[in-house]
Amino acid sequence: SNFGLTTGGIEAIMHEYVSSIVDGATHQVDVANYTQLALHQIHRSGGSELFWHDMLTSCGAGLFNSDTASIKAVKDFFVTSFSILASLVKVASGKVRKLSNSIEPVPRDVASKLLSVELIHHFLNQWGRSLKSVDAQISRAQKKANQSKSNGIND
């Protein structure tokens, strides 16, 4: 007995099974490639503009281009969060040179690290404010909708 499966049904099941394996393998290769690019950019010295561009448009967009991030706002949140964390890793792992014949760090290196952290802090504050504003707008809209519904029921 073939459990009610036709040849076409078995072919469809096998096609779906093989396709899911190939898609999964392709996704793993893509994740590895984007991760390798991110690590390369983290360890590369300088080039902060290129770093942010790659984190937002290449690595982040590629890593979070799956069905789990099909809502644009969710995908943007993931990409931005990934980019910020990658930037923190870059800033934290970068070397600070020493002045020749001294234990003092090169002031420009220290200032650059501090500025990077300050800019990320400022960005997070601004982002948090905008999210709170959007959340407040949604809450007001939901309250208004609920009031309209309750007024419509009582009429």
N, C-alpha and C positions, 0 to 999 in steps of 0.2 A: 504494500500500500504506500502511496506517495502522500498521504495525509491531505488529499484534496488539492495538492499543488500541481499546477500545469507546468509544462516546460517553460513557458513564458514567465510564469510566476517565480520559478526558481532562478531564471536568468535575471529577472528584476531584483530579486533579493541579493544575488551574488554581485550584480552591478553596484547596488547601493552599498554593500559591504566593502567591496574593493575601493569604491570612490571615497568612502569615509576613511579608509586606511591611508589612501594617497593624500587626501586633504589634510589629515592629521600629521603625516610626515612632512608635507610641504609647509604647514604652519610651524612645525618644530624647527625646520631649516630657516624659515623667515625670522623666527624669534632669535635663533642663534646669530644670524647675520646682523640684525638690528642691535642685539646686545653687544656684539663685537665692535660695531661702529660706535656705539655709545662709550664703550671702554676705551677705544682708540681716541675719541675726542676728549675724554676725561683726562687721559694721560698726556695728551698733546699740550704743549705749553702755549699760552697766549690764545689769540683768536676767539675772544668771547662772543663776537657777533656770529661767527661761523658756528660756534658751539651751540648757541641758542637756536640758530636756524636749523641745525641738524637734529637737535633734541625735539623741537616742535614739529618740524615738517617731515623728517625722515624717520628717526627712531621712534618717537612717540606715536606718530600717526601710523606707522607700521605695526608697532607692538599692540596698539589698541584699536585695530581695525577689524575686530571680530564681531560676531553676533552679540557678545556680552556687552558691547559698547555701541549698540545700534542707535541709541538716542544721542543726538549730537551733543547736547549739554553734558551728558555723562562721559562721552568720549573726550570732549574738551577738558573736562575736569581731570580725567585720568592722564591725558597728555600733559597738561599743565603741571599736575602733581609730580609726574615722572621727571619732567624737565627741571623742576625746582630741586627735587632730591638729587638728580644728577649734578646739578650745579653745586649743591652743598658738598657732594662727594669731591667734585673737582677742586673746590676752594680748600676743603679740609685736607686733601691728599697732596696738594701742590707743595713743592719745596720752597722754602724761604732761604735765599742765598745769604751768605755771611760776607761782611766787608773783609777785604784782604787783610790778613794778619790781625784779625779781631774776632771776638765772639759776638759782636753786634750784628743784628740782621740788617739787610739792605732796606732802608726806610721805604723805598718804592714798593718792594715786595709785600711788606707788612701793610702799607697803606692800601695796596690793591686788594689784599684779602679782606681787610676791614670794610672797604667800600663795597666789595661784592656781597658780603654778609648784610650790610646796611641796605643795599638795594633789594635784596631778597626779602628782608624784613619789611621794608616799605611796600613792596609788591604784595606780600601776604596781608598786610594791614588793609591796603586798598581793596584787595580781592575779598577779604572778609567783610568789609563794609558793603561792597556791592552785593554779596550774597545775602547779607542781612536785609538790605533794601529790597531785593527780589522776594525774599521770604516774607517780609512784611506786606508787600503788594499782593502776594498770593493769599496770605491770611485774610487781608481785607476783602479780596474778591470772594473767597470762600464764605466769609461771614455774610456778605451782601447776598450771595446766592442762597444761603441757608435762610436768611430773613425773607427773601422773596418767596421761597418755597413754603415757609410757615405762614406767610401772609396769604398765599394762594390757597392753602388748605383751609384756613380759618374763614375765608370769604364764603 
